[in-house]
Amino acid sequence: MIKTEELIKGFKTAEARWARFGSYYATFPVDFAFNVVKEYSKENDYIIDPFAGRYSSIYAGAVLKRNGLGI
């Protein structure tokens, strides 16, 4: 049986909480997100990603001066 203290200790950091979910297999290179955002939007446009996952497209949008919403 796991003690409460041990369970809580494993969730203290965001990295620890994320690691409990296991590997994330649906990733794509951040360069791909940058290319798509550059090609299909302009500065101050809105980037909406309903399957944000690791938020790569939202990150690329922020760097490229777009507004982003990831769900």
C-alpha positions as CSV (number, residue, x, y, z in Angstrom):
1,M,0.0,0.0,0.0
2,I,1.3,3.5,-0.9
3,K,1.4,6.0,1.9
4,T,-0.2,9.4,1.3
5,E,3.2,11.2,1.9
6,E,4.8,9.1,-0.9
7,L,2.0,9.8,-3.3
8,I,2.0,13.5,-2.7
9,K,5.8,13.6,-2.9
10,G,5.6,12.3,-6.5
11,F,3.4,15.2,-7.6
12,K,5.4,18.2,-6.2
13,T,6.7,19.4,-9.6
14,A,5.1,19.8,-13.0
15,E,7.7,17.4,-14.4
16,A,6.8,14.8,-11.9
17,R,3.1,15.1,-12.6
18,W,3.7,15.0,-16.3
19,A,6.0,12.0,-16.1
20,R,3.2,9.9,-14.5
21,F,1.2,10.1,-17.7
22,G,4.0,8.3,-19.6
23,S,5.4,9.0,-23.0
24,Y,3.6,11.4,-25.3
25,Y,3.6,9.9,-28.8
26,A,1.8,12.4,-30.9
27,T,4.5,15.0,-30.9
28,F,5.9,16.8,-34.0
29,P,8.9,19.0,-34.4
30,V,8.5,22.6,-33.3
31,D,10.0,23.7,-36.6
32,F,6.9,22.2,-38.3
33,A,4.6,24.3,-36.1
34,F,6.6,27.4,-36.9
35,N,6.4,26.7,-40.6
36,V,2.6,26.2,-40.5
37,V,2.0,29.2,-38.4
38,K,4.1,31.4,-40.7
39,E,2.5,30.1,-43.8
40,Y,-1.2,30.3,-42.8
41,S,-1.4,33.3,-40.4
42,K,-0.2,36.9,-40.0
43,E,0.9,38.9,-37.0
44,N,-1.9,39.5,-34.5
45,D,-4.0,36.6,-36.0
46,Y,-5.5,34.0,-33.6
47,I,-4.2,30.5,-33.5
48,I,-6.7,28.0,-32.2
49,D,-5.5,24.5,-31.5
50,P,-8.3,22.2,-30.2
51,F,-5.8,19.3,-29.8
52,A,-3.0,21.3,-28.2
53,G,-1.1,18.4,-26.7
54,R,2.3,19.9,-25.9
55,Y,1.2,23.4,-27.1
56,S,3.9,23.5,-29.9
57,S,1.6,25.5,-32.2
58,I,0.6,27.9,-29.5
59,Y,4.3,28.4,-28.6
60,A,5.2,29.0,-32.2
61,G,2.4,31.5,-32.5
62,A,3.4,33.4,-29.4
63,V,7.0,33.7,-30.7
64,L,5.7,34.8,-34.1
65,K,3.4,37.5,-32.5
66,R,0.1,35.6,-32.9
67,N,-2.6,35.2,-30.2
68,G,-3.1,31.6,-29.2
69,L,-5.7,29.4,-27.6
70,G,-5.0,25.8,-26.9
71,I,-7.6,23.4,-25.6
